[in-house]
Amino acid sequence: MKKMIGIGSLMLLAIANTAQAHPGHDHGDWTSPLTHGILFASIAAVIATACYVMNQAQQKHSRAKKKDDH
């Protein structure tokens, strides 16, 4: 789990320098807060889904291991 987080963090750092906004990117536009809010909400949703799926897989593995022990 820690290894996956570390790899994910390194990947984010690697693309952070290349993911620059285009020249017409305007934070003063009236749609900017909505657009950025949707972006960050979607990123949070992907992270939450990944955590949920990994947690479910870990619980399934634990239940199977306990069942085999009995």
C-alpha positions in Angstrom: 0.0 0.0 0.0 2.8 2.4 0.9 4.6 1.5 -2.2 1.6 2.3 -4.4 1.2 5.7 -2.7 4.9 6.4 -3.2 4.7 5.5 -6.8 1.6 7.6 -7.3 3.2 10.5 -5.6 6.3 10.3 -7.8 4.1 10.1 -10.9 2.3 13.2 -9.9 5.5 15.0 -9.3 6.8 13.9 -12.6 3.9 15.3 -14.6 3.4 18.5 -12.4 6.1 20.3 -14.4 4.6 19.4 -17.8 1.0 20.0 -16.9 1.1 23.8 -17.2 -2.0 25.8 -18.1 -2.3 27.1 -21.6 -1.6 30.8 -22.3 -5.3 31.8 -22.3 -5.9 30.2 -18.9 -7.6 32.9 -17.0 -8.3 32.5 -13.2 -10.2 35.8 -13.3 -13.0 34.4 -15.5 -16.4 33.9 -13.9 -16.4 30.2 -14.8 -13.0 29.6 -13.2 -14.1 28.6 -9.7 -16.7 26.2 -11.1 -14.4 24.6 -13.5 -11.6 24.2 -11.0 -14.1 23.0 -8.4 -15.3 20.3 -10.7 -11.8 19.3 -11.6 -10.8 18.9 -7.9 -14.0 17.1 -7.1 -13.4 14.6 -9.9 -9.9 14.0 -8.6 -11.2 13.5 -5.1 -13.8 11.1 -6.4 -11.2 9.0 -8.3 -9.0 8.8 -5.2 -12.0 7.9 -3.0 -13.1 5.2 -5.4 -9.5 3.7 -5.6 -9.4 3.6 -1.8 -12.8 2.0 -1.6 -11.8 -0.7 -4.1 -8.5 -1.4 -2.5 -10.2 -1.6 0.9 -12.8 -4.1 -0.4 -10.1 -6.2 -2.0 -8.2 -6.3 1.3 -11.3 -7.2 3.3 -12.1 -10.0 0.8 -8.5 -11.3 1.1 -8.7 -11.2 4.9 -12.0 -13.0 5.0 -10.7 -15.7 2.6 -7.6 -16.2 4.8 -9.7 -16.5 8.0 -12.0 -19.0 6.3 -9.0 -21.1 5.3 -7.6 -21.0 8.8 -10.7 -22.6 10.3 
